[in-house]
Amino acid sequence: MSREIDGRQKELTHQVHREILLRCMEEVKNLTPILICSMKIYIQIHDEGRRQRICLTDKRADKFAQCEL
């Protein structure tokens, strides 16, 4: 994708537009790893929360089963 953008920036006739495109591309290159890392952390937290809810639900079910006996 960056090759396509590099090719496109060479086609642009206005220097200002070229600079804007390059600046935005640099921002994307810098922010992409942060986005990926953030998504991984979110998924890990979400999975851990799900595991804890399942464990808590199982414990409650066991307590209710013991109370019924």
MOPAC internal coordinates of N, CA, C and O (Angstrom, degrees):
PM7 1SCF
backbone

  N    0.0000 0     0.00 0     0.00 0    0    0    0
  C    1.4413 1     0.00 0     0.00 0    1    0    0
  C    1.5266 1   110.63 1     0.00 0    2    1    0
  O    1.2310 1   120.43 1   141.49 1    3    2    1
  N    1.3244 1   116.79 1   -38.51 1    3    2    1
  C    1.4654 1   118.45 1  -178.74 1    5    3    2
  C    1.5323 1   111.04 1   -67.27 1    6    5    3
  O    1.2310 1   120.62 1   149.91 1    7    6    5
  N    1.3300 1   116.41 1   -30.09 1    7    6    5
  C    1.4779 1   118.77 1   176.37 1    9    7    6
  C    1.5246 1   110.72 1   -64.97 1   10    9    7
  O    1.2310 1   121.10 1   140.21 1   11   10    9
  N    1.3337 1   115.50 1   -39.79 1   11   10    9
  C    1.4680 1   119.87 1   178.35 1   13   11   10
  C    1.5215 1   110.52 1   -63.92 1   14   13   11
  O    1.2310 1   121.03 1   139.46 1   15   14   13
  N    1.3236 1   115.63 1   -40.54 1   15   14   13
  C    1.4659 1   119.60 1   179.94 1   17   15   14
  C    1.5237 1   110.25 1   -69.04 1   18   17   15
  O    1.2310 1   120.43 1   139.81 1   19   18   17
  N    1.3343 1   116.78 1   -40.19 1   19   18   17
  C    1.4668 1   119.71 1   176.24 1   21   19   18
  C    1.5247 1   110.19 1   -59.65 1   22   21   19
  O    1.2310 1   120.52 1   137.62 1   23   22   21
  N    1.3258 1   116.60 1   -42.38 1   23   22   21
  C    1.4661 1   120.33 1   177.48 1   25   23   22
  C    1.5104 1   111.71 1   -63.78 1   26   25   23
  O    1.2310 1   121.27 1   139.39 1   27   26   25
  N    1.3297 1   115.18 1   -40.61 1   27   26   25
  C    1.4703 1   119.78 1  -179.92 1   29   27   26
  C    1.5192 1   111.30 1   -66.40 1   30   29   27
  O    1.2310 1   120.19 1   139.69 1   31   30   29
  N    1.3323 1   117.24 1   -40.31 1   31   30   29
  C    1.4700 1   118.77 1  -177.89 1   33   31   30
  C    1.5191 1   110.96 1   -66.14 1   34   33   31
  O    1.2310 1   119.98 1   152.35 1   35   34   33
  N    1.3267 1   117.63 1   -27.65 1   35   34   33
  C    1.4650 1   120.27 1   176.84 1   37   35   34
  C    1.5267 1   111.20 1   -71.75 1   38   37   35
  O    1.2310 1   120.66 1   154.02 1   39   38   37
  N    1.3458 1   116.34 1   -25.98 1   39   38   37
  C    1.4631 1   120.32 1   179.86 1   41   39   38
  C    1.5264 1   112.55 1   -79.80 1   42   41   39
  O    1.2310 1   120.32 1   157.97 1   43   42   41
  N    1.3151 1   117.00 1   -22.03 1   43   42   41
  C    1.4623 1   120.20 1  -176.54 1   45   43   42
  C    1.5195 1   110.61 1   -67.06 1   46   45   43
  O    1.2310 1   121.15 1   -44.16 1   47   46   45
  N    1.3028 1   115.41 1   135.84 1   47   46   45
  C    1.4649 1   120.14 1  -177.47 1   49   47   46
  C    1.5181 1   112.61 1   -90.17 1   50   49   47
  O    1.2310 1   119.67 1   152.22 1   51   50   49
  N    1.3181 1   118.23 1   -27.78 1   51   50   49
  C    1.4628 1   121.49 1   179.84 1   53   51   50
  C    1.5304 1   109.78 1   -90.47 1   54   53   51
  O    1.2310 1   121.18 1   -54.29 1   55   54   53
  N    1.2990 1   115.36 1   125.71 1   55   54   53
  C    1.4618 1   121.31 1  -179.72 1   57   55   54
  C    1.5305 1   111.19 1   -59.91 1   58   57   55
  O    1.2310 1   120.58 1   141.30 1   59   58   57
  N    1.3282 1   116.50 1   -38.70 1   59   58   57
  C    1.4637 1   120.63 1  -179.22 1   61   59   58
  C    1.5239 1   110.23 1   -61.39 1   62   61   59
  O    1.2310 1   120.23 1   136.74 1   63   62   61
  N    1.3184 1   117.16 1   -43.26 1   63   62   61
  C    1.4686 1   121.17 1   179.52 1   65   63   62
  C    1.5300 1   110.73 1   -64.79 1   66   65   63
  O    1.2310 1   121.03 1   141.59 1   67   66   65
  N    1.3051 1   115.64 1   -38.41 1   67   66   65
  C    1.4612 1   120.97 1   177.57 1   69   67   66
  C    1.5313 1   110.69 1   -61.20 1   70   69   67
  O    1.2310 1   121.01 1   134.67 1   71   70   69
  N    1.3154 1   115.68 1   -45.33 1   71   70   69
  C    1.4670 1   120.77 1  -179.86 1   73   71   70
  C    1.5296 1   111.63 1   -65.26 1   74   73   71
  O    1.2310 1   120.55 1   139.74 1   75   74   73
  N    1.3221 1   116.56 1   -40.26 1   75   74   73
  C    1.4644 1   120.63 1   178.22 1   77   75   74
  C    1.5247 1   110.03 1   -62.63 1   78   77   75
  O    1.2310 1   120.53 1   134.47 1   79   78   77
  N    1.3187 1   116.59 1   -45.53 1   79   78   77
  C    1.4675 1   120.95 1   179.83 1   81   79   78
  C    1.5238 1   110.79 1   -61.49 1   82   81   79
  O    1.2310 1   120.07 1   135.79 1   83   82   81
  N    1.3156 1   117.47 1   -44.21 1   83   82   81
  C    1.4663 1   120.98 1   179.42 1   85   83   82
  C    1.5324 1   111.65 1   -65.51 1   86   85   83
  O    1.2310 1   120.84 1   138.77 1   87   86   85
  N    1.3235 1   116.00 1   -41.23 1   87   86   85
  C    1.4609 1   119.62 1   179.29 1   89   87   86
  C    1.5310 1   110.75 1   -64.15 1   90   89   87
  O    1.2310 1   120.44 1   136.64 1   91   90   89
  N    1.3138 1   116.75 1   -43.36 1   91   90   89
  C    1.4651 1   120.65 1   178.93 1   93   91   90
  C    1.5248 1   111.04 1   -65.07 1   94   93   91
  O    1.2310 1   120.39 1   141.63 1   95   94   93
  N    1.3085 1   116.85 1   -38.37 1   95   94   93
  C    1.4705 1   120.31 1   178.56 1   97   95   94
  C    1.5255 1   110.69 1   -64.94 1   98   97   95
  O    1.2310 1   120.21 1   140.70 1   99   98   97
  N    1.3079 1   117.20 1   -39.30 1   99   98   97
  C    1.4618 1   120.91 1   176.95 1  101   99   98
  C    1.5292 1   110.49 1   -64.17 1  102  101   99
  O    1.2310 1   120.57 1   139.34 1  103  102  101
  N    1.3297 1   116.52 1   -40.66 1  103  102  101
  C    1.4670 1   119.67 1   177.66 1  105  103  102
  C    1.5275 1   110.73 1   -61.98 1  106  105  103
  O    1.2310 1   120.50 1   137.54 1  107  106  105
  N    1.3197 1   116.65 1   -42.46 1  107  106  105
  C    1.4619 1   120.41 1   178.93 1  109  107  106
  C    1.5232 1   110.11 1   -63.01 1  110  109  107
  O    1.2310 1   120.22 1   136.84 1  111  110  109
  N    1.3252 1   117.18 1   -43.16 1  111  110  109
  C    1.4679 1   120.81 1   179.04 1  113  111  110
  C    1.5325 1   111.07 1   -62.59 1  114  113  111
  O    1.2310 1   120.13 1   143.05 1  115  114  113
  N    1.3164 1   117.36 1   -36.95 1  115  114  113
  C    1.4587 1   120.98 1  -179.14 1  117  115  114
  C    1.5303 1   112.37 1   -76.96 1  118  117  115
  O    1.2310 1   120.09 1   144.19 1  119  118  117
  N    1.3216 1   117.43 1   -35.81 1  119  118  117
  C    1.4596 1   120.70 1  -174.51 1  121  119  118
  C    1.5325 1   113.62 1   -86.99 1  122  121  119
  O    1.2310 1   119.69 1   158.58 1  123  122  121
  N    1.3132 1   118.20 1   -21.42 1  123  122  121
  C    1.4651 1   120.70 1  -178.10 1  125  123  122
  C    1.5284 1   112.49 1   -59.40 1  126  125  123
  O    1.2310 1   118.44 1   132.00 1  127  126  125
  N    1.3360 1   120.59 1   -48.00 1  127  126  125
  C    1.4707 1   119.17 1   178.25 1  129  127  126
  C    1.5359 1   112.51 1   -61.34 1  130  129  127
  O    1.2310 1   120.39 1   144.45 1  131  130  129
  N    1.3170 1   116.86 1   -35.55 1  131  130  129
  C    1.4651 1   120.75 1   178.71 1  133  131  130
  C    1.5300 1   110.01 1   -65.65 1  134  133  131
  O    1.2310 1   120.47 1   137.74 1  135  134  133
  N    1.3199 1   116.71 1   -42.26 1  135  134  133
  C    1.4627 1   121.01 1   177.91 1  137  135  134
  C    1.5231 1   111.01 1   -61.87 1  138  137  135
  O    1.2310 1   120.38 1   133.99 1  139  138  137
  N    1.3163 1   116.87 1   -46.01 1  139  138  137
  C    1.4630 1   121.03 1  -179.51 1  141  139  138
  C    1.5240 1   110.47 1   -61.92 1  142  141  139
  O    1.2310 1   120.35 1   135.17 1  143  142  141
  N    1.3109 1   116.94 1   -44.83 1  143  142  141
  C    1.4621 1   121.55 1   179.32 1  145  143  142
  C    1.5298 1   110.33 1   -62.85 1  146  145  143
  O    1.2310 1   120.40 1   136.87 1  147  146  145
  N    1.3082 1   116.85 1   -43.13 1  147  146  145
  C    1.4665 1   120.84 1   179.09 1  149  147  146
  C    1.5176 1   111.56 1   -62.37 1  150  149  147
  O    1.2310 1   120.52 1   140.03 1  151  150  149
  N    1.3189 1   116.61 1   -39.97 1  151  150  149
  C    1.4622 1   120.28 1   179.02 1  153  151  150
  C    1.5271 1   110.61 1   -65.68 1  154  153  151
  O    1.2310 1   120.13 1   139.72 1  155  154  153
  N    1.3303 1   117.35 1   -40.28 1  155  154  153
  C    1.4676 1   121.03 1   177.73 1  157  155  154
  C    1.5222 1   110.75 1   -61.73 1  158  157  155
  O    1.2310 1   120.65 1   135.04 1  159  158  157
  N    1.3288 1   116.35 1   -44.96 1  159  158  157
  C    1.4630 1   120.56 1   179.68 1  161  159  158
  C    1.5238 1   110.31 1   -62.92 1  162  161  159
  O    1.2310 1   120.22 1   136.40 1  163  162  161
  N    1.3193 1   117.18 1   -43.60 1  163  162  161
  C    1.4707 1   120.60 1   178.99 1  165  163  162
  C    1.5210 1   110.83 1   -59.42 1  166  165  163
  O    1.2310 1   120.38 1   135.21 1  167  166  165
  N    1.3158 1   116.88 1   -44.79 1  167  166  165
  C    1.4704 1   120.95 1  -179.20 1  169  167  166
  C    1.5278 1   109.98 1   -64.33 1  170  169  167
  O    1.2310 1   119.96 1   138.13 1  171  170  169
  N    1.3239 1   117.67 1   -41.87 1  171  170  169
  C    1.4658 1   120.58 1   178.70 1  173  171  170
  C    1.5247 1   111.06 1   -62.39 1  174  173  171
  O    1.2310 1   120.30 1   135.53 1  175  174  173
  N    1.3244 1   117.04 1   -44.47 1  175  174  173
  C    1.4679 1   120.98 1   179.63 1  177  175  174
  C    1.5190 1   110.13 1   -64.35 1  178  177  175
  O    1.2310 1   120.75 1   136.22 1  179  178  177
  N    1.3168 1   116.17 1   -43.78 1  179  178  177
  C    1.4623 1   121.22 1  -179.87 1  181  179  178
  C    1.5271 1   110.37 1   -61.41 1  182  181  179
  O    1.2310 1   120.14 1   134.96 1  183  182  181
  N    1.3262 1   117.33 1   -45.04 1  183  182  181
  C    1.4688 1   121.21 1   179.93 1  185  183  182
  C    1.5200 1   111.04 1   -65.08 1  186  185  183
  O    1.2310 1   120.05 1   139.05 1  187  186  185
  N    1.3208 1   117.51 1   -40.95 1  187  186  185
  C    1.4675 1   120.65 1   179.35 1  189  187  186
  C    1.5263 1   110.41 1   -64.85 1  190  189  187
  O    1.2310 1   120.23 1   138.36 1  191  190  189
  N    1.3015 1   117.16 1   -41.64 1  191  190  189
  C    1.4625 1   120.90 1   177.28 1  193  191  190
  C    1.5225 1   111.49 1   -62.33 1  194  193  191
  O    1.2310 1   120.80 1   139.10 1  195  194  193
  N    1.3181 1   116.07 1   -40.90 1  195  194  193
  C    1.4654 1   120.21 1   178.15 1  197  195  194
  C    1.5200 1   110.55 1   -62.95 1  198  197  195
  O    1.2310 1   120.47 1   136.53 1  199  198  197
  N    1.3250 1   116.71 1   -43.47 1  199  198  197
  C    1.4681 1   120.56 1   178.70 1  201  199  198
  C    1.5207 1   110.94 1   -62.02 1  202  201  199
  O    1.2310 1   120.38 1   137.91 1  203  202  201
  N    1.3197 1   116.88 1   -42.09 1  203  202  201
  C    1.4638 1   120.45 1   179.96 1  205  203  202
  C    1.5249 1   111.23 1   -65.84 1  206  205  203
  O    1.2310 1   120.21 1   140.53 1  207  206  205
  N    1.3412 1   117.20 1   -39.47 1  207  206  205
  C    1.4714 1   119.82 1   177.71 1  209  207  206
  C    1.5161 1   111.34 1   -64.07 1  210  209  207
  O    1.2310 1   120.35 1   139.18 1  211  210  209
  N    1.3188 1   116.94 1   -40.82 1  211  210  209
  C    1.4689 1   120.72 1   178.78 1  213  211  210
  C    1.5253 1   109.94 1   -64.01 1  214  213  211
  O    1.2310 1   120.29 1   136.50 1  215  214  213
  N    1.3215 1   117.06 1   -43.50 1  215  214  213
  C    1.4703 1   121.47 1   179.55 1  217  215  214
  C    1.5252 1   110.00 1   -62.47 1  218  217  215
  O    1.2310 1   119.99 1   134.81 1  219  218  217
  N    1.3126 1   117.63 1   -45.19 1  219  218  217
  C    1.4549 1   121.90 1   179.74 1  221  219  218
  C    1.5266 1   111.08 1   -63.39 1  222  221  219
  O    1.2310 1   120.39 1   137.91 1  223  222  221
  N    1.3145 1   116.85 1   -42.09 1  223  222  221
  C    1.4644 1   121.50 1   178.01 1  225  223  222
  C    1.5218 1   110.61 1   -63.01 1  226  225  223
  O    1.2310 1   120.19 1   137.64 1  227  226  225
  N    1.3173 1   117.25 1   -42.36 1  227  226  225
  C    1.4681 1   120.65 1   177.92 1  229  227  226
  C    1.5284 1   111.36 1   -62.80 1  230  229  227
  O    1.2310 1   120.50 1   138.02 1  231  230  229
  N    1.3345 1   116.65 1   -41.98 1  231  230  229
  C    1.4657 1   120.32 1   178.78 1  233  231  230
  C    1.5249 1   110.71 1   -63.07 1  234  233  231
  O    1.2310 1   120.41 1   136.68 1  235  234  233
  N    1.3284 1   116.82 1   -43.32 1  235  234  233
  C    1.4669 1   120.26 1   178.70 1  237  235  234
  C    1.5250 1   110.71 1   -62.81 1  238  237  235
  O    1.2310 1   120.65 1   137.56 1  239  238  237
  N    1.3068 1   116.35 1   -42.44 1  239  238  237
  C    1.4655 1   120.17 1   179.51 1  241  239  238
  C    1.5260 1   110.11 1   -62.34 1  242  241  239
  O    1.2310 1   120.15 1   139.46 1  243  242  241
  N    1.3221 1   117.31 1   -40.54 1  243  242  241
  C    1.4669 1   120.75 1   177.44 1  245  243  242
  C    1.5260 1   111.14 1   -63.83 1  246  245  243
  O    1.2310 1   119.93 1   138.97 1  247  246  245
  N    1.3250 1   117.74 1   -41.03 1  247  246  245
  C    1.4657 1   121.48 1   179.05 1  249  247  246
  C    1.5242 1   110.37 1   -63.32 1  250  249  247
  O    1.2310 1   120.64 1   136.30 1  251  250  249
  N    1.3231 1   116.39 1   -43.70 1  251  250  249
  C    1.4695 1   119.38 1   179.57 1  253  251  250
  C    1.5305 1   110.44 1   -64.71 1  254  253  251
  O    1.2310 1   120.89 1   140.41 1  255  254  253
  N    1.3185 1   115.90 1   -39.59 1  255  254  253
  C    1.4632 1   119.55 1   179.27 1  257  255  254
  C    1.5222 1   110.90 1   -63.90 1  258  257  255
  O    1.2310 1   120.65 1   142.38 1  259  258  257
  N    1.3354 1   116.36 1   -37.62 1  259  258  257
  C    1.4715 1   120.36 1   178.07 1  261  259  258
  C    1.5218 1   111.52 1   -68.75 1  262  261  259
  O    1.2310 1   120.42 1   142.82 1  263  262  261
  N    1.3013 1   116.81 1   -37.18 1  263  262  261
  C    1.4646 1   121.10 1  -179.91 1  265  263  262
  C    1.5288 1   111.14 1   -67.92 1  266  265  263
  O    1.2310 1   119.86 1   146.81 1  267  266  265
  N    1.3059 1   117.88 1   -33.19 1  267  266  265
  C    1.4593 1   121.52 1  -179.23 1  269  267  266
  C    1.5209 1   111.72 1   -72.23 1  270  269  267
  O    1.2310 1   120.30 1   154.31 1  271  270  269
  N    1.3301 1   117.03 1   -25.69 1  271  270  269
  C    1.4723 1   120.00 1  -179.21 1  273  271  270
  C    1.4584 1   109.55 1   -75.16 1  274  273  271
  O    1.2310 1   120.10 1   180.00 1  275  274  273

